[in-house]
Amino acid sequence: MEEMVEQVELFIKAEDQQQLQDYLNSLNISEVEELISELSEHAPTIIEVLSLNRAVNVFRILDFPTQERLLKKLSGHKIAELINGLPPDDLTSLFSEMHGDTVNNLILHLPLEDRQQVFDLLNFEEDSVGRLMTPDYIRVKKDWDVVRVLEHIRRYGKDSETIDVIYVVDDDGVLLDDIRIREILLVNPATKVRDLTDDRLIALNVNDPQEEAINIFRMNNRVALPVVDNNNILLGIVTVDDILWIANEEYTEDIQKIGGTEALDEPYLDIPLLKLVKKRVGWLIVLFLGEMLTATAMGYFEGQIAKAVVLALFVPLIISSGGNSGSQASTLIIQAMALGEVTVADWWRVMRREIVSGFLLGATLGLIGFFRIFVWTLFSNIYGPHWVLVGLTVGLALVGIVLWGSLAGSMLPLLLKRIGLDPATSSAPFVATLVDVTGLIIYFTIAVSIMSI
């Protein structure tokens, strides 16, 4: 990459556009995208000199902040070429990120028919499959023979998003089946389309959540899937490249939420510092206020702590163990839900597993905690003559708190999903804060019962 950067800089410095164009057109699309990231100040020049088809293919894989910066610096002619060259689904994705005035200015570069397509796609819910689909596909009738199908592909295939899959519809546009292109190519030209269908159709509903589409693609190993309305009318298709982008965005957003921040809508190094602080401060304030309840709980048991100061030594150990087990469970369940392995309906199965695993994990840590106190008494008198009671208190408290942490961490994502919120919101810091406060109550309640203080 360093060599490519130096070569491009030399061509730009020499103002040799022909050599620059030849060099850029010899690179892979992904390499040009990396050059734009490395040479952001020369990004408009790179896009301007690229051949139109390659410029469009590079532009469509750039992140939105980079696209936005480019559109502000490119010539009006190049902008018009890019806008007209982008597929409808990519245009919809671009316009959905922009402000209304900017969209109105850009959409004027499109022909009337294309404008209507984009407006139709923008009318769907933001996170729905409808926002991802493209109306550019090949559809045929079941009474056509292979010769007619191939003629149709030759005539209209260049405008299609993909010709890997052909879609069979009736006279009303109702989707009947889909056929892979290899099945068309390997049969007798006189074969009818109806003889190639197998009625094993998989389709997305236009109102389905994009997250659901990700799982369907993953489970069915498809490069494209048809999109239908509630009457099974074929509206468009979604291709796997768009699904990969959405999956990456969903994954990034969930990871950021699990870390206790709002989802960032720009790359980390591009987002303004004050905006980054704003994204992070909200959750920190909520978590800080939650942790203040820890002090309240400690104050409530102040008398017991005064009688057995040794109990305070184990507070960090107790609350961190509960928070860690809760964070583990929360992360595992959120990931399982994202992959479609767990749904809200599985809550009882999840709870049973976490009760058993939480008890075993707590018992393991409890035994280690008791053994630690036993070993220390061999070398010092820090825990006093009642070290056995201290050890039992710590051991049993760890069992209860780890069990509670596992239950809280596993159930919170399912509860949030049930009430229509994002499960990733039950992030590790949030679960840890909840278990910190309740863990202290469990710990000192057990201490009062065992030590009679």
N, C-alpha and C positions, 0 to 999 in steps of 0.2 A: 504493500500500500504506500509506503514512504516513497518508493521509486516512482509510482504513478503520480503521486502528488507533485513531486519535483518536475516530472515531465510536463504535466498540465500547467504548472506555474511558468515554466519556460515558454511554452506556446502562447500563454496569455500575455506574458511580459513582452514577447516579440510581436504581439498582435497578429499572429499568423493563424487566422481563423480556419483556413482550409486544413492545415495540418492538425489543428486542435480537433476539428470535426472528424477527420479520418481516424485520429487516435481514439476519440471517445466512442465512435461507432464500432470500433474493434473490440471494445470491452464488454463484459457481461453487464446486464442491467444492474445487478446487485453491486458491482464494482463502481459504477457511475453514482449510485446512491451513496456509497461510502465516501466517494470524492466530494459530493455535495456537502456531506456532514463535516468533512475535514476542511474544505475550502468554502465555508459558508459565505464569505464576502464575494466569491466568484460564482456562486450558485446560479444567478441569473444568466451570466455569460455561458455557462455550461449548458443550461436548458435552451438558450437561444440558438446555439450552433448545432445541437443535436438534430438528426432527422426527425420528422414529425412523429412517426410511429414510436421511435425510441424515446423521444421526449415525453410522450403520453405515458408510456410504460414505466418510465422512471418517476414521473410526477405522481402516478397513482399509488406507488409504494412508499412515498414520503409520509412522515407524520404530519398532522394537521398544522402545527405551528410553522413548520418549514414551508408547507404549501402556501400558507397565508402570507409569509414574508416574501415568497417568490412572486405571488400575484400582485403585490404592491410595487415590485420593481421591474417586472417584465413589460415589454412593449405591448400595446393594445392588440397588435396583429398576432403576437405569439399567444396571448391570453385567449383570443378568439379560437385559435387553432387547438389549444389544449382543451378548452371547454367543449368544443365540438368533437374532439377525439375521444374524450372520456366516455366509458360505458355509462348507461343510466344509473346503475347501482352505485358506481363511484361518484358520479355527480351528486346523487342524493346524499351520500355520506359527507361529501365536501360542503354542500349547501346547508345541511342540518347543523353544522358546527359554526356557521357564520351568522352575523347579524343581518336583519332584514334588508337594510339599505344596500349592503354589499351584495347580497343574493340577487336583489332586483337589478343591480347594475350588471352583474355577471350573466344573468339568465337572458339578457337582451342579445347576447352573442349567439344564442341558440335559435334554430328554426322553430316556427310555431308548434309543429307537431312534437318536437323534442321537449319544448317547454312544458307542454301538457303532460308528457310522460313523467317529467321530474316532479311537477306539481302533484300528480296522482300519487307518486311514491311518497312524497313528503306528507301526504294526508294520513298515512298510517302512523300508528303509535311509534314513539321513538325507539323503543327496544323490541319492536315486533319484527317478525320475519319479512313483512312487507317492505321494510326499509332496506332490506338486503337484496331483494330480488331484482332481476333484470328482465325486461320484456323481449329481449333478443334471444330467440331460441328457434329450433326447427320443429314444426309440428306437421303431422301427416294424417291421412284418413285410413281407416282399416281396410277399405276395399281397393287401395292403391297396390300396384305391384312394385317390385324392387326397382325396375327400370325407371318408373315415374318418381320414386323416392329419391333415387340418385340424381335425376335431373333437377328435382326440387332443391336438393342439397347444393348442387353446383351453382344454382341461380341465387339462392339466399344464404348459403352457408357462411359467406365472408362477413355478413353482418351479425352472425350469431355469436353469442358469448362462448359457446362450445358446441361442437358437433359430435362429441363422444356419445351423447345420448339423444335419441329421437323420440318425440312424444306423440302418442296416438290420441286423437280427439274425435268426437262425433260432430255432426253438423251444428250443434248448439255450443260447441267449445268445451263440452264436458270431457275431462281427462279419463281415458280408458286404460292406458297402459304406457309403459316406456320401453324402448328397445335400444340396446347398445349397438353402436355403429358396426362392430365386428360381426354381429349377427346378420346385418344387412349385406355386408361385403362377402360373406362366405356361403351364401345360398344361391340357388338358381335364380336368374333375373326375372323369371316368370312367377316367382313365389309372391303370394299376397301377404300384405302386412298382418292380416288377421291370423295367418298361420304361424307368425313369429311371436305373437303375444303369449304370455304365460299367466297373466292376471295376478302376478306377484308385485303389485304396485306399492311403492312407498312414497308418500307425498307429505308436504308440510302445509299447514293451514296458514293463511296470510296473517292471521292474528296471533299465531303461536309466539311465545317468548323466544328471543334469539338464543338464550341459554339452552332451551329445549332442543333447538335445531342442532346445536353443537353435539349434544348427546346422540341424536339420531344419525348424524354423519359418522360419528365415531363408531357406533354399533353396526352400521351397515356398509362401511367401506365404499362410499360413493364419491364420485367427483362432482356430481351435480344432482339436485333433487328438484322436482316440480313443486310449484306453490299454487294452491287452489283456494277458492273462497268457500263459504259454507254450503254452496250448491255444487261443489266439485268442479266449478268452471276453472280451467287453467288460466292463471294470470301471469305467470312468469316462472323463472327458475332461480335457484340460489346455487352458486358454485363454491367449491371447497376453498378456494383462495380467500373468498370473503369470510368464510367460517373460521379460517385460521386467524385472520386479523381480529375477529370478534373474540375468539377464544383467548388470544393473547391479551386483549384489553380487559376481559373479564378476570383473567388470572391476575393481571397487574393490579386491578382495582381491589380484588379480594385480599391480596397480600398487603396492600397499603392499609386496608381497613383492619385486618388482623393485627397489624402493627400499632393500631390506635391512632390513625389519622384519617382525615377525609381523603377520598380518592383524588389524586392529582390528575388534572386534565391536560397537562403538558409534561414533557420530559423534565427530570429533576433539575438539570443544569440550565434549562431554559426558563423555568418558572421564576417570576420576580420574587425577591427575598421576602418582601412584606406579605405577598400572597401565600408563600410557603408557610410563613409564621401563622397566618390566619387559618390555613388548613390544619395546622397542628395544635393550635392553642385551645380550640373548642374542646376536644377530647381531653386534653391535659387538665383543663379547669374542672370538667366533670369528674375525672379520676381523682383529682386533688380533693374535691369536695367529698367524694366517697371515702377517701382515705382518712379524712378528718373524723369520720365515724369510728375509726380505730382508736383514736384518742378518747372518744366518748366511752367506748367499751372498756378501755383500760381504767378510766376514771371510775366506772361503775364498780369495778372489782379492786379498787384502791386499798380497801381494808384488808382483803385477803392477801394482796401482794405484800402489804406491810408486814403481815404475820409470817409470810414465807417468801422472803425476797428472792430465794433461789428460783422461784417460778418464773420470774422476769427474765432470767438468763436464757430461757428456752423459747421466748416469744418469737424472735426472728426465725428460729428453726421451724417452729410450728406453722407460722403463717406462710412462710416460703414454700413449705412442702405442700400445703393445701393449694396455694396459687399455682404451683408447678403442675400438679396433677390436673387441676381444672383447665389450665392452658393446653396441656396435652390432649385432653378429651375434646375440648372445643375445636382445636385445629384438626384433629382426626375426623370429627363429624362434619365440619364445614367442607373439608376436602371430599369426603364420601358423598355429601349432598351435591357438590359441584359435578362429580362424575356420574351422578345418577344411581349410586349404589345404595343410598339411603333416602327415604322420603319421610314426610311427617307421619304417614300411616305406620311406619316402623318404630314409633316412639317406644312402645312397650318392649320390643325386642332389644332396642338399644339400652333401655333402662336396666333390663335384667342382666345384660352383659356387663354394664358399668357397675352394677351393684356387686357382682362377683369379682370383677377385675379390680374395682376400687378397694374392696375388702382385702384382697390378696396383696395389693400394692401397699395399702396402709399397714397390714400386718408385718410385711417385710421391713418397712421403715421403722415401725414400732419396735420390732425386735432389735434392729440396729441401734435405735435410740436407747433402749434399756441396756443393751450390752455396753454402749459407750459410757453410760453413767456407772455401771458396775466396774468397768476397767479404771475409771477415774478415782473411784473410792479406794482402790488398792494403793494409790500413790498420794492421795490428799484427803482432807476431811471437808472439802468444799460443800458437799451436799448434806453433811451432818449425819446424825444417827438414823434418820428416817429416809435414807437414800433409796430404800426399796419402794417406799410409797411415792417418792419423786419419780423413780423409774417407771412405776406402774402408771402414774399420771401421764407422763410424757408418752409412753408406749400406747396407752389406750386413746389418748388425745390424737395421736398420729393416725391411728386406725379410723377414728371418726372423721377427722378433718380431711384426710385423703379420700375417703369414701364420699364425703359430701362434695369435695372439689370435683371429683370425677362425675358425679351426678349433675352438678350445676353446669359444668362445662359441656356435657353432652346434651342436656335438655334445653339449654338456652337457645342454641341455633335452631332447634326444631320448633320451639315456642315462637321465636321471631318469624320464622317462615310461615307458621300457622296464622299469625295475625297480619301477614302481608309485608313484613319488613325484610331487609337483607340479612341473611344469617351471619354474614361476615361482620356485621355490626357487633355481634357478641365476641369481640376481639379478645385476645389473650390478656391485655391489660385490664379490660372490663371484668372478665371472669376473675382475674387475680385479686382485683380490688374487692369484689363481692365476697370472695372466699376469705380474704384477710379479716374483714370485719366479723363475719359469722364464725370464722375459725377461732377467734379469740373468745367468743362466747362459749363455744364448745369446750375449748381448753380449760377455761376457768370454772366452768360448770362441773367438769369431770374432776378438777382439782379440789373443789369444795366438797364433792361427794366422797372422794377417796381420802383426803388428808384431814377432813373435818376442821377446816380453818375458818 
